[in-house]
């Protein structure tokens, strides 16, 4: 059984625990009484698009065939090819093709999947590509670029990661904060305190989560302020963070991010919801 007090890199979303969900135990009179505590986007996708991350149909394809597919007309097949190339032996044609797809494809998910795959191959071209993509027009591609820089070498790319703290999308800012905390530990106090008034509840939630790993009077004061936030998920996270052992938290919150399946575009271990 998972220890609810244990700090982890990728804790499950509170909505997986009904008793922790906003509105649990309440009986609203109508829709107007329901507080929407998350930014929610409802999109449309075909079954083919939803299956783009399933690489089983192409697992036996030669890498040369995947390279051809990566430049083809079918966007779903391009996405699948990009992900499949992540599992092939690193070769210069694969690395160059993934870099090209990540920076030139007109589909944001192809770019995102391509830089994810490229990161698994590593190398300077992967780093250069990720740095370029921190300025991609699509926020989830930028968020993935921060994850890539973190995985490749967060220390070497510290300046590039820190520069994304000014991004206009919450996922990018959140990823940068998590990466900098993993790198600096208690030295991330200043950037976390600065982000405590971020306009996004997702960022403030992560700030509260990460401040639990810093044993400092300013961290405690900031958590007290966040415990009075106007969003319940931020308040609850801040209250729990105040009871966490900071040293134990930091020891658990280190290392390369785990490789896990995704369920939504742009989602990654850095993007997951904290739940102390």
DAVEN-V62155 format. One record per run of one state. SS is the DSSP state (hx for helix, st for strand, lp for the rest). FROM is the first residue (numbers start at 1). LEN is the number of residues. If there is no record, write none. Layout:
ss:SS from:FROM len:LEN
ss:SS from:FROM len:LEN
//
This chain:
ss:lp from:1 len:13
ss:hx from:14 len:3
ss:lp from:17 len:1
ss:hx from:18 len:3
ss:lp from:21 len:10
ss:hx from:31 len:3
ss:lp from:34 len:13
ss:hx from:47 len:4
ss:lp from:51 len:5
ss:hx from:56 len:3
ss:lp from:59 len:4
ss:hx from:63 len:8
ss:lp from:71 len:4
ss:hx from:75 len:11
ss:lp from:86 len:6
ss:hx from:92 len:13
ss:lp from:105 len:3
ss:hx from:108 len:14
ss:lp from:122 len:2
ss:hx from:124 len:10
ss:lp from:134 len:5
ss:hx from:139 len:15
ss:lp from:154 len:4
ss:hx from:158 len:9
ss:lp from:167 len:3
ss:hx from:170 len:28
ss:lp from:198 len:3
ss:hx from:201 len:11
ss:lp from:212 len:5
ss:hx from:217 len:10
ss:lp from:227 len:5
ss:hx from:232 len:10
ss:lp from:242 len:4
ss:hx from:246 len:7
ss:lp from:253 len:16
ss:hx from:269 len:3
ss:lp from:272 len:5
//
